[in-house]
């Protein structure tokens, strides 16, 4: 009985080690990051709506419309404007390595849109020195890296409204 228990524990320990090693090394072994794949689809500073028939995602959720924009803060701050449609909407900010550093939903919007500006640490310190502290209507975000992705996800309430939600995201901008 003790021998069976020792073999079971040893097998469990080996399984845990293999599992953790795989999880830690897999991102380093993958050929391209999401940021690199996005670079092949979208230019800098422009939102691209991933329509249902043209998406690089392997199994996209049919109830969600996704749009993304690549940004580069080397040329200065980037202003992100996302119009709010009737349904749920979220905006997430990612580093090139996939780290999500900020997310907000449509509830944070004012005047029918979500407006925010991304800065590097130096740019944010400079703008605060000139204009003072942040205001509720002027959301200022510090990006941990100078490049990254802005991802917008909008809920499609009914399958017949898919095209309407996609059209609703087209005016989104990140310049």
Buried (B, 14 or more C-beta within 10 A) or exposed (E): EEEEEEEEEEEEEEEEEEEEEEEEEEEEEEEEBBBEEBBEEBEBBBBBBBBEEEBEEEEBEEBBBBBBBBBEBEEEBBEBBBBBBEBBBBBBBBBBEEEEBBEBBBEBBEEEBBBBBBBBEEBBEEBEEEEEEBEEEEBBBBBEEBBBBBBBBBBBBEEEBBEBBBEBBEEBBBE
